[in-house]
Amino acid sequence: MNEKIYNKLVRDKIPEIIETDNRKCEVELVDKNELIELLNIKLLEEVNEYLESSDIEELADILEVIYSIIKQRDISIDEVESIRIKKNNERGGFDKGIKLIKVYKKEETSY
């Protein structure tokens, strides 16, 4: 028998898709704490996949994982969006492409 071990979080319909493809799989439902840990790992995985490919589908996967983390942590999307807007208003976004090179103390002038 040819098997591949994944031992990672997958989308909810993946087991169905595997069964439809005339294959079998072994799954386990995890508790909320482990789910949050696995979502954090999945977030890194998806970010790395995006960095390697620049594929818009990977951005969609990143958002899906972020939405799941928000839901599991009992936070509303509106709360996250409100924080994002507040930070954008106070500190700006990343649209201008400003790269900070260094920060140093201004020379004091004596009178």
C-alpha positions, 0 to 999 in steps of 0.5 A: 500500500502506498501512503503519504503521511501529512500530519497537518491541518487541511481544509474541511472538505479535503477528506471528502475529496480524497474519498471521492478520488477512490482513496482513503485517509485517516483524520483526527478532530483536534480541540480548540487549543491545538487548532489554534496552534495548527492554524498558526503553523498553517499561516506560516506555511501559506505565507511561505508558499506565497513568498515562493510563488507570488500566486494570488491563490496563496493570498486567498489561502492566507486570508482563509487561515486568518479568518479561521484564527479570528473565529477560533479566538472569538474575535470579530472581523469588525474588531480586527478591521477597526484596529487595522483602520486605527493603526492605518490612520495613526501610523499609515499603511504600506502603500508608499514603499518607505524603507527605513534605513536607520534612525539617529539622534539629531545633533543638538544646537547650542546657543 
